[in-house]
Amino acid sequence: MRPIWYLAALAAVVTLSIVIFFLPRNHLETGKKGMEFVEKHRESVRLAVADAIITAPVLIALEKDFFADAGLDVEVTGRFSSGKGSFEYMLAGKADLSTPATTPVVFHSFERSDYSIFVTYVTTYEGVKIVARQDHGIRVVEDLKGKTIGLVPGTISEILLDSLLAFNKILPEEISTKNYKGDELPGALIKGDVDAISIWEPHAHSSLTRLGKTAFKLPTSKVYRIAINMATMNDFAARHPSILVKAIHALELAISFMREKPEETMDILSDLLEIDRKLIPTFTQGIHCGLSLDQLLILTMENEARWAIRNRYLESDSLPNYLNFIRYQSLESFNPEAVTLTRKPQ
């Protein structure tokens, strides 16, 4: 007969085997390192977040306590309508992590270099839309020539429009533009003050709904990819590298939940963002949720920097090296295959 201590030890081994089996595959691929951050003591972090459809994985991670499951006690110190707001809140020292797109990261890169992106969790070519009025003679992109287009200056609204024009060989001087705040653009289009607008959701859908058959969305031909990221301050990352890995873990748990339980995801987002549940599939069309750090991220930042210099938002004769603004080691330790940046050999 086996002694009691032997049976207890055997039970413990079986239990541990079951736990390891149900861990996400990425943790298994990193072996012992993957287990260390799960088992390590809990850590605290301050988060500034943008409340939007394109930050859904972060919102889901907060709502479903996936940050806690990954070993983090998160204090949300600021909530914003844009990633720019959350990022600048972090730069002001009021948060440790933030949720920006690349644009604010690029705009600040000419004056400081004490922050980094450590993971991209959403990418989309549909984040900004061109909504036009057919009754103003616009049916294809080429019809924008000679027309007036409303935009939000210095943002992805303007960048997408310029990219679309260049892709279709339309010169900037062949159109006119008017500057607005984002929530003002649907009204400007409805009143007829502009012929088209470049805007994000939910304002694009609002314009299409309110104008009915008069308005339609121009195809943008995947000319500009928006990447939504999580960023941190370099000194914080150096002192707390495990927190970054835990945050990445939480985002993976959230993305897995969103894929496995889309109905519950829509319920949560509808409540959190106070939007009609049945519109969420429309808003999320073309949005890809997944963890990555790829070369297109670098190219996008370089193109945005050139655009900002060309449009005199920034003054410089050279571009920063944007690889220096990417802290890839955390994602690489979590899932090496998710990092496809071109890097110099160590």
N, C-alpha and C positions, 0 to 999 in steps of 0.2 A: 504493500500500500504506500502511495506517495505521501511524504510529509506535507503538512499544511503550508509551510513556507514555499514549497515547490509549486503547489497549486496556485498560491497567491501570485507568485512570480509569473507563472504561465498566463494567468488571467490578465496581468498587467501588460505582458507582451502582446496578447491578442487585442486588448483595448487600444494600445498604441498603434498597432497595425491598422485597425479600423480608422482611427483618426487620420493617419497618414494617407490611407486610401481616399478619404473624402476631401483631402486638401486639394485645391486647384492644381492642375498639372505643372504650372510654372513654378510652384513651390517645390515640387518634387525634382524638377530639373536643376534647381539650385542646391539640392541636397540639404546639408546641415545648416547652411546659411538661411535657407527658406524657413526652417523651423525656428531659428534663433529669434527672428523678429516677432514671431507669433507668441513665443513663450516668454520673451523679455518683459521686464516690468513696464507698467503703463506710463505713458508720457503725455504731457499737456502741450497744446499748440493753439495759437490764435489764428483764426481764419476770417478773411474778408471775402465775401462771395457776391457775385452778380446773380440776381434772380431772373433767369431767362430760360427759354426752352433749350438753348444751346449749352447751358451749364447743367442740364438735367442730371448727369451722373453724380455731380457734387451734391445737388439737392436731394437726390435719392439716398445717397450715402449718409447724409445728415438725418433724414427722416426715418430711415430703417436702421439706424445705429451701426452702420458698417464701419465707421471710423472707430467706434468703441470695440467692435469685434476684432479690428486690426490692432488694438492696443493703444488707441489714442483717446484722450479726453479733449474734445474740441470746444473751444469758446468762440462763438461767432461774434466778432467785435464790430462788424460792419456789414450792412446789406446794401447793394447798389443796383441801379438799373442797367449798368454797363460794366464790362470788365475793366475799362479804363478807370472807373471810380474805385473799384476794389484794389487795383494795382497801385494807384497813387496813395491810397490809404495805407498800404503796406510800406511804400517808400517813406511815408511820414512817420513810420515806427509804430503804427497802431495795430499791425497784424504781422504774423510770421509767414503766412501763405496767402496767395491771392489767385484770381481766376481770369487772367487777361487773354485777349487775342494778341496777335503779334504787334499790332499797330502801336499801342502805348509803350511796349517794350522797345520798339525801334525809335520812337520819338525821344525817349529819355536816354537812349544809348549814346548820344553825342555829348552828353553832359556828365554822365556817371556810368560806372560799370560794376556796381556793388550788388547786383542781383542776377538771377538766372532762372530760366525755364528748366524744370526738371521732368516734365511729362506733358505730352499732348494727349487729351482724352476725347476730343470731338474734332472732326474735320467735315467740311461741307463746301460745296460750290453753290449752294442755294441759300446761304445766309443773308445775302442782300439781293433784292429783286428790282428789276426795272419795270415799273407799271406805267403804261401809256394809254392815251385816249385815242381810240379809233376814229372818233368824229373830228379829231384834229389832223387827220390824214396820216396816222402812224399805223403801219401794219407789219413792217419789218424793221430791223435795226437801221438800215440805210435811210429810212424815212426820218430819222432823228436830225438829219442835216437841216439847218435853218430853224430848228425848233428850240424851245426854252425848257430846260430840265431843272427840276428842283432837287437839291441835295443837302446833306449835312457836311459842311466843309471840314477838311482835316481828319476825316474818318474813313472807314471802309466804304461808306456810301460814295464818297468822291473817288476813292481808289478803284472801286469796281467800275464806275462809269468811265473813267479814263482808260482802264484796261479794255473794256468793251469797245470803246471808240478806236483804240489803237489796233485791236484785233481785226476790226472791220474797215481799217484804213480811212477812218474819218478824222480829220484834223480838229484839234480843240477849238480853233477859230471858226469852224463851220457850225458850231452850236452856241447857244447862250445858256448861262446857268444863273440860278437864283439860290441864295443861301437861306436855310430854314433850320429850326430845331426838328428833331425826328418826329415828334408828335404833331407838328404843324404841317407836315407834307401831305397827308391825305386831304386836308381841307383845301390846301393850295391847288391840288389837282382837281378836286370836285368843283371849286369855284372857277376853274379855267385859267387861273393865274399862270399856270405852267402847262406844258403839253405832256410831260412825263415826269416821273420821280424815281430816284434811286434810294431805296429804303429797305429796312429789315422788318421782320415780323415782330409784333402782329400788325404793324401799320400797313404793310403791303396787302395783307388779306383784307384789312378794313377798307382800303381804297377799292379793291376789286369788288367787294360786296356792296359797298354803297353806290358805286357807279354802274353795277350790273354789266350788261352786255356792251356798254360804252367803253369799258376798260378791259385790258388784257395784259398778261405778263410777257414781255419780250424774252426770247431765249438768250441766255448769256454764254452759251457754248463752253462752259467750264473754263473761263478765262482767268478766274481768280479764286483760289482756294483759301478759305478761312480756317485757321487752326485755333482752337480754344485750349488753353494750357493752364497748368498750375505752376506758379512761380514762387520763389523764395529769395530772401536776402542771403548773400554769400556767407556772411559771418554766422548766421543762424544755421545754415546747412553744414558748415564746418564743425559747429559745436554739437549738432543733433542730426547726424546723417541717418540714423535709424528712423527718425520721424518721417523723413521723405519716403523711405521704403514702405512704411506703414500707411502713409497717405495713398501711395500707389496701390497697395493691397486693397484699401477701402474702395478706391475707384474701380478696381477690377471686380470686386464683389457687387458693386452697384450696377455695373454694366451687365454682368451675368444675370442679376435679378431682372433688369429691364428686358433682356432677351427672353427670359423664361416666364415672366409674368407681365406681359404688356398691358393687360387690362387693369391690373392693380397699379401699374406705373402711371397709366393715364389718369386714374382716380387721384393719385397723389399729386401729380403735376397740376391737374385741374384745380385742386384745393389750394395748393401752395401759391400758384401764379394767378388764381382767380380768373381763369379763362374757361370758355365753354369746352367741355370734355370732347365733344364731337369734332372740334376744330383741331385737336392736337395732332391727329395723323396728317393733316394738311401742313401744319407748322413744322413737323419733323420729317417731312418728305425730303430725301436727299441728304439727311444728316447721318453721318457714320460715327458711332461710338466705339472707341477702341484705343488702347494704349500704344503710343508710338513716339519716336523721335526720329524723323527721317530727313533726307537731304532737301526735300521740297520745303521744309520748314526754314532752312537756312536761305534757300533761294528766294522764298517769299519775303523774308526780312530784308535781304539785300535789295530786292525790287522796290519794297516800300520805302527804304532809305533813299534810293535814287529818285523815286517819285517825290518824296518830301523835299529833297534838295532842288529838284527841277521846278517845283511849285513854290519854292522859297519859304517853305515852312521851317526849313533848317538851312544853316549856312556851313558848308564844309567842302573841302577839295577831295576828300577821301572817305571811304566807308569803314566803320569798325569791323573787326573780324567777329562775325556773329557766332562762330563756334565757341568763342569765349563767353557767350551769354547762354550757353546750354550746359547744364550739369547732367551729363548722361549717365554717370556712374550708378546712380540709384536705380534707374530703370534697367540698366544693364545687369545689375546684380539680381534683380527680380525676374527679369525675362530677357536674356541676351538677344533673342531673335527680334524683339520689338525695337531695337536700336539699329538703324541702318544709315546713320550719318557717315559721311566720308571723313575719316580722321587720320592724322599722321600716326605712323607707328610709334608706340611708346618707347 
